[in-house]
């Protein structure tokens, strides 16, 4: 390890003694000291004591501007007063019943009113469950088995949802016919046979794959913006072409709007005018509590009606639990077009500032995204597909990890260079993030000069 890297790691550990002590205790009862891979980073993550608005406080008393927002799920930030009041009131009435509630009806009605592709909705406990149930509906409706999904798209923790999440080029096969690549040894060997992987923003490739291999494809599972794979926006007309391709071949189009639902009151299907057959949702619709939902055309959702012959079986202990319903109603009730437009403008301000900071520091780097969602690319121009995001990110090591640690020491909490804006944030907050990034990049330049000179301009 170089002296420059050692110095930066020591600066981080000196900054976070309380987190270091807690992780040592945690490793005795939790594998690696954490309970979800997405929140972990080396040498150890900051441990948080509380959050309020757009700020977090760690166990050492340091305050951070939160640009992660629990991976985009907290659109109003932490401890949003109307949401807190709604959950406290419901908790006094009970947290979960094995019975329907008024709040289920109200939240379902609000979602059906806002999201164009929803005639009917069912709730579940997570967005992973939502995508899985949408796939079950597609299989039952079409009588087909295979699922086509996007390379670089994360659609939940089930076998299909995780396939080809990290398309490392030397393992992922040809770009025009990607291999269904499992992320780890825990994926069923049969999952590769169930999945047909297609590149994002390449409708021509998708059309050809379906023509040649699509006889048993039930659905095309799509994030309208590729989020995990680089916050890559769709090319003009791409989503409409996917809808046309799918419908011509009797394939159901499923939008996974778990993250992108915040890009409009009705998600990206509203802003792009492309209506899918089914939609999976989560994150912001639960106001910070666990939730998922899936819905679509009436004839598809009727497959879940318990009163029809041979319905699709869907049982989940915490589906539609009153606490999540209360939090979701309060959160979405406080979200209007004006607030969405304001945080989208802040997102644009941030991306412009990030681009400028990289240019001034002499690094190859840029921002990609739409509205309040952004991610950092370690190349001069954003890629239009996942491989162009993943490979430069890997090749820039150890800079991405050191950048995160340096930003933390400057009061910015961001995960995997993912940035999401919440409604409590202001222009001043965004400018302070850009300043922290500029300072961190200057600090990282000696490491880049020693280890990864290709990232310098």
C-alpha positions in Angstrom: 0.0 0.0 0.0 1.4 3.4 -0.9 2.2 6.1 1.6 -0.5 8.3 0.1 -3.2 5.7 0.5 -2.1 4.9 4.0 -2.2 8.6 5.0 -5.8 8.9 3.7 -7.0 5.8 5.4 -5.4 6.9 8.7 -7.2 10.3 8.3 -10.5 8.4 8.0 -9.9 6.1 11.0 -8.7 9.0 13.1 -12.0 10.8 12.2 -14.2 7.9 13.1 -13.0 6.1 16.3 -16.5 5.5 17.5 -17.5 3.8 14.3 -14.3 1.7 14.4 -15.1 0.6 17.9 -18.7 -0.3 17.0 -17.7 -2.3 13.9 -15.2 -4.4 16.0 -18.1 -5.3 18.3 -20.5 -5.9 15.4 -18.1 -8.3 13.7 -18.6 -10.7 16.6 -22.3 -11.1 15.8 -22.7 -10.0 12.2 -20.7 -11.3 9.2 -18.4 -8.5 8.3 -20.0 -6.3 11.0 -23.0 -5.2 8.8 -26.3 -6.6 7.7 -26.5 -5.5 4.0 -23.8 -5.4 1.4 -24.9 -2.2 -0.2 -24.2 -0.2 3.0 -20.7 -1.7 3.5 -17.4 -0.2 2.5 -13.8 -0.5 3.6 -12.1 -0.2 6.0 -15.5 0.1 7.8 -18.6 2.2 7.3 -19.6 5.2 9.4 -22.2 4.2 12.0 -25.1 6.6 12.2 -26.8 7.7 15.5 -29.7 9.8 14.1 -31.0 11.7 11.1 -33.1 14.8 10.7 -34.0 16.5 7.4 -31.1 16.2 5.0 -28.5 15.6 7.7 -27.1 12.6 9.6 -25.1 12.5 12.8 -22.7 9.6 13.4 -21.7 8.0 16.7 -18.7 10.3 16.9 -20.9 13.4 16.7 -20.0 14.4 13.1 -22.7 15.8 11.0 -23.2 14.9 7.3 -25.3 16.2 4.4 -27.0 13.0 3.3 -26.8 12.4 -0.4 -27.8 8.8 -0.2 -31.2 9.0 1.6 -31.2 5.3 2.2 -30.5 4.7 -1.5 -33.1 7.2 -2.7 -36.0 6.1 -0.6 -36.2 9.2 1.7 -37.4 11.9 -0.7 -38.3 14.2 2.2 -35.1 13.3 4.2 -35.1 11.9 7.7 -37.8 12.3 10.4 -40.1 14.1 8.0 -42.6 15.6 10.6 -45.9 14.7 8.8 -44.6 11.2 8.3 -43.4 10.9 11.9 -46.8 12.0 13.1 -48.7 9.6 10.9 -46.6 6.6 12.0 -46.8 7.5 15.7 -50.6 7.8 15.4 -50.9 4.4 13.6 -48.5 2.7 16.1 -50.9 3.6 18.8 -53.6 1.7 16.9 -51.4 -1.3 16.2 -48.6 -2.1 13.7 -50.0 -5.0 11.7 -53.2 -6.9 11.3 -54.0 -10.0 9.2 -56.9 -8.0 7.6 -57.5 -5.2 5.1 -57.4 -1.6 6.1 -58.7 1.7 4.9 -55.1 2.9 4.4 -54.4 0.2 1.9 -57.3 1.4 -0.2 -56.2 5.1 0.1 -52.6 4.5 -0.9 -53.5 2.2 -3.7 -56.0 4.8 -5.0 -53.3 7.5 -4.8 -50.9 5.4 -6.8 -53.5 4.5 -9.4 -54.4 8.1 -9.8 -50.8 9.3 -10.3 -49.1 6.4 -12.2 -50.4 5.9 -15.8 -49.8 2.2 -16.0 -51.8 1.3 -12.9 -55.4 0.1 -13.0 -54.9 -2.1 -9.9 -52.2 -2.5 -7.3 -51.1 -5.0 -4.7 -48.7 -4.2 -1.9 -45.8 -6.3 -0.7 -42.9 -6.0 1.7 -40.1 -4.9 -0.7 -39.5 -3.8 -4.3 -37.6 -7.1 -4.8 -40.8 -8.9 -4.0 -42.7 -6.5 -6.3 -40.5 -7.4 -9.4 -40.7 -11.1 -8.6 -44.5 -11.0 -8.4 -44.7 -9.0 -11.7 -42.6 -11.7 -13.3 -45.0 -14.4 -11.9 -47.9 -12.5 -13.5 -46.2 -12.3 -16.8 -45.5 -16.0 -16.8 -49.1 -16.9 -15.8 -50.6 -14.5 -18.4 -48.4 -15.5 -21.4 -47.8 -19.2 -20.6 -44.1 -18.5 -21.2 -41.1 -18.9 -18.8 -38.1 -16.8 -19.7 -37.4 -13.2 -18.6 -35.5 -10.6 -20.7 -33.8 -8.1 -18.5 -31.3 -5.2 -18.9 -27.6 -5.7 -18.5 -26.5 -3.7 -15.5 -30.0 -3.5 -14.1 -30.7 -4.4 -10.5 -34.2 -5.7 -10.0 -34.1 -7.1 -6.5 -32.4 -9.8 -4.6 -34.0 -12.8 -6.3 -32.1 -14.9 -8.8 -33.5 -13.1 -11.9 -33.2 -9.6 -10.4 -29.5 -10.0 -9.6 -28.4 -11.5 -12.9 -25.8 -9.5 -14.9 -25.9 -6.6 -12.4 -22.1 -6.1 -12.8 -21.3 -6.8 -16.4 -17.5 -7.0 -16.3 -16.6 -7.2 -20.1 -14.2 -10.1 -19.9 -16.9 -12.3 -18.3 -20.1 -10.9 -19.8 -19.8 -12.1 -23.3 -20.4 -10.2 -26.6 -22.1 -6.8 -26.2 -24.7 -7.8 -28.8 -25.6 -11.0 -27.0 -24.6 -10.8 -23.3 -24.1 -13.8 -21.1 -26.5 -14.1 -18.1 -23.9 -13.5 -15.5 -24.6 -14.5 -11.8 -23.2 -12.1 -9.2 -22.1 -14.9 -6.8 -22.2 -18.6 -6.1 -25.6 -18.4 -4.4 -27.6 -18.1 -7.6 -29.4 -21.2 -8.9 -27.6 -22.8 -11.9 -30.9 -22.9 -13.7 -31.4 -19.1 -13.4 -29.1 -18.5 -16.4 -31.5 -20.6 -18.6 -34.4 -18.5 -17.4 -32.9 -15.1 -18.3 -32.1 -13.4 -21.6 -29.9 -10.4 -21.0 -30.0 -7.4 -23.3 -28.0 -4.1 -23.4 -29.5 -0.8 -22.3 -30.2 1.8 -25.1 -29.7 -0.8 -27.9 -33.2 -1.5 -29.1 -31.8 -2.9 -32.3 -30.0 -5.6 -30.3 -33.1 -6.3 -28.2 -35.2 -6.7 -31.4 -32.7 -9.2 -32.9 -32.4 -11.2 -29.7 -36.2 -11.6 -29.4 -36.5 -12.5 -33.1 -33.8 -15.3 -32.6 -34.3 -16.4 -29.0 -37.6 -14.9 -27.8 -40.2 -17.7 -28.4 -40.4 -18.4 -24.7 -39.9 -14.9 -23.3 -42.8 -13.8 -21.0 -41.7 -10.3 -20.2 -39.1 -7.5 -20.7 -38.1 -6.2 -17.3 -36.8 -2.6 -17.7 -35.6 0.3 -15.5 -36.6 3.3 -17.5 -33.3 4.9 -16.5 -30.5 2.4 -15.8 -29.9 3.2 -12.1 -27.5 0.7 -10.6 -25.5 0.5 -13.8 -24.7 4.2 -13.9 -27.8 6.4 -13.8 -27.9 6.3 -17.6 -30.8 8.0 -19.2 -32.7 6.4 -22.1 -31.9 7.7 -25.6 -34.7 9.6 -27.3 -37.4 7.1 -28.4 -35.7 4.1 -26.8 -38.5 3.2 -24.3 -41.2 3.7 -27.0 -39.3 1.3 -29.3 -39.0 -1.3 -26.5 -42.8 -1.1 -26.0 -43.4 -1.6 -29.7 -40.9 -4.5 -29.9 -42.4 -6.2 -26.8 -46.0 -5.9 -27.9 -45.3 -7.1 -31.4 -44.0 -10.3 -29.9 -46.6 -10.8 -27.2 -44.0 -10.0 -24.5 -45.2 -8.0 -21.5 -43.3 -4.8 -20.8 -42.6 -4.3 -17.0 -41.1 -1.1 -15.7 -39.1 -1.3 -12.5 -39.7 2.2 -11.2 -38.4 1.5 -7.7 -36.0 4.3 -8.0 -37.3 6.4 -10.9 -40.8 7.0 -9.5 -39.4 10.2 -8.0 -38.8 11.6 -11.5 -42.3 12.8 -11.8 -45.6 12.3 -9.9 -46.3 9.4 -12.2 -42.7 8.3 -12.6 -40.8 8.1 -15.8 -43.7 6.5 -17.6 -45.5 9.8 -17.1 -42.6 12.0 -18.2 -41.8 9.8 -21.2 -45.3 9.0 -22.3 -44.5 5.3 -22.4 -47.0 3.1 -20.5 -45.8 -0.4 -19.5 -48.1 -3.4 -19.0 -46.9 -3.7 -15.4 -45.0 -1.6 -12.9 -42.9 -2.5 -9.8 -42.4 0.1 -7.1 -40.9 0.7 -3.7 -38.7 3.2 -1.8 -40.4 6.6 -1.7 -43.9 5.1 -1.7 -43.2 3.8 1.9 -41.9 7.0 3.4 -38.8 5.3 4.7 -40.5 2.1 6.0 -40.3 -1.3 4.2 -42.6 -1.5 1.3 -43.1 -2.7 -2.3 -46.0 -2.6 -4.7 -46.8 -3.9 -8.1 -49.6 -3.2 -10.5 -50.7 -2.9 -14.1 -53.6 -3.5 -16.4 -56.8 -4.8 -14.9 -56.7 -8.1 -16.8 -53.2 -8.8 -15.5 -53.9 -7.9 -11.9 -57.1 -9.9 -11.9 -54.9 -13.0 -11.9 -54.2 -12.2 -8.2 -57.9 -12.0 -7.3 -58.5 -14.7 -4.7 -62.1 -15.1 -5.9 -61.2 -16.2 -9.5 -60.4 -19.8 -10.3 -56.7 -20.7 -9.8 -55.4 -17.3 -8.8 -51.7 -16.5 -8.5 -50.8 -17.2 -4.9 -49.4 -14.1 -3.2 -49.1 -14.1 0.6 -46.6 -12.0 2.6 -46.9 -11.3 6.3 -46.1 -7.6 6.1 -47.8 -6.7 2.8 -49.8 -3.6 3.2 -48.9 -3.2 6.9 -50.6 -0.1 8.5 -47.3 1.6 9.4 -45.9 1.5 5.9 -49.3 2.6 4.5 -49.5 5.5 6.9 -45.9 6.6 6.1 -46.5 6.3 2.4 -49.7 8.4 2.4 -48.0 11.1 4.5 -44.9 11.2 2.3 -46.7 11.1 -1.1 -49.3 13.5 0.2 -46.5 16.1 0.8 -45.0 15.6 -2.6 -46.2 17.8 -5.4 -44.9 18.8 -8.9 -43.5 22.0 -7.6 -41.2 20.2 -5.1 -40.2 17.7 -7.7 -39.3 20.4 -10.1 -37.3 22.2 -7.5 -35.2 19.2 -6.5 -34.7 18.3 -10.2 -33.2 21.7 -10.7 -30.9 21.1 -7.7 -29.9 17.8 -9.3 -29.0 19.7 -12.5 -27.0 22.2 -10.5 -25.1 19.4 -8.8 -24.2 17.6 -12.1 -22.9 20.8 -13.6 -20.9 21.5 -10.4 -19.5 18.0 -10.4 -18.4 18.2 -14.0 -16.7 21.6 -13.3 -14.9 20.2 -10.2 -13.4 17.3 -12.2 -12.3 19.5 -15.0 -10.7 22.0 -12.6 -8.9 19.2 -10.7 -7.6 17.7 -13.9 -9.5 14.4 -13.6 -11.4 12.4 -16.2 -14.8 12.3 -14.5 -18.4 13.4 -15.1 -22.0 13.1 -13.8 -24.9 11.2 -15.3 -28.5 11.1 -14.3 -31.9 12.8 -14.6 -33.5 15.2 -12.2 -32.7 14.5 -8.5 -30.7 11.4 -9.3 -27.0 11.4 -10.3 -24.0 9.1 -10.3 -20.3 9.7 -10.9 -18.6 8.2 -14.0 -14.8 7.8 -14.1 -14.5 8.8 -17.7 -14.8 12.1 -19.6 -18.3 11.4 -21.1 -21.1 9.4 -19.6 -21.6 6.0 -21.2 -24.9 5.0 -22.8 -24.7 1.4 -21.5 -23.6 -0.4 -18.3 -20.3 -1.8 -19.5 -19.0 1.7 -20.2 -19.8 2.6 -16.6 -18.6 -0.5 -14.8 -15.2 -1.0 -16.4 -13.8 2.6 -15.9 -15.1 2.4 -12.3 -13.1 -0.8 -11.7 -10.0 0.6 -13.5 -10.0 3.7 -11.4 -9.4 1.8 -8.1 -8.6 2.8 -5.4 -9.9 6.3 -6.2 -13.7 5.6 -5.9 -13.3 4.2 -2.4 -10.9 7.0 -1.3 -13.3 9.6 -2.7 -16.1 8.3 -0.5 -13.9 8.4 2.6 -12.6 11.9 1.8 -16.2 13.2 1.2 -17.2 11.8 4.6 -14.4 13.7 6.3 -15.8 16.8 4.6 -19.3 16.2 5.8 -20.9 14.5 2.8 -22.5 11.1 3.1 -22.8 9.4 -0.3 -22.7 5.8 -1.3 -21.0 4.3 -4.4 -20.8 7.8 -5.8 -24.6 7.8 -5.9 -26.2 11.1 -5.2 -29.9 11.7 -4.6 -31.5 15.0 -3.6 -34.2 15.4 -0.9 -36.7 18.1 -0.5 -35.0 19.8 2.6 -31.9 20.6 0.5 -31.1 24.0 -0.8 -28.8 25.5 -3.4 -26.3 26.2 -0.6 -26.3 22.5 0.3 -25.5 21.5 -3.3 -22.7 24.1 -3.6 -21.2 22.8 -0.3 -21.1 19.2 -1.8 -19.4 20.5 -4.9 -16.8 22.3 -2.7 -16.2 19.1 -0.7 -15.7 17.2 -3.9 -13.2 19.7 -5.2 -11.2 19.5 -2.0 -11.3 15.7 -2.0 -10.1 15.5 -5.7 -7.2 17.7 -4.9 -6.3 15.4 -2.0 -6.5 12.4 -4.3 -4.3 13.7 -7.1 -1.0 12.2 -5.6 -2.7 8.8 -5.5 -3.8 9.1 -9.1 -0.4 10.2 -10.3 1.1 7.1 -8.6 -1.4 4.4 -9.4 -4.0 5.4 -12.1 -2.6 8.1 -14.3 -5.1 7.3 -17.0 -7.8 9.0 -15.0 -5.9 12.4 -15.2 -6.5 14.8 -18.1 
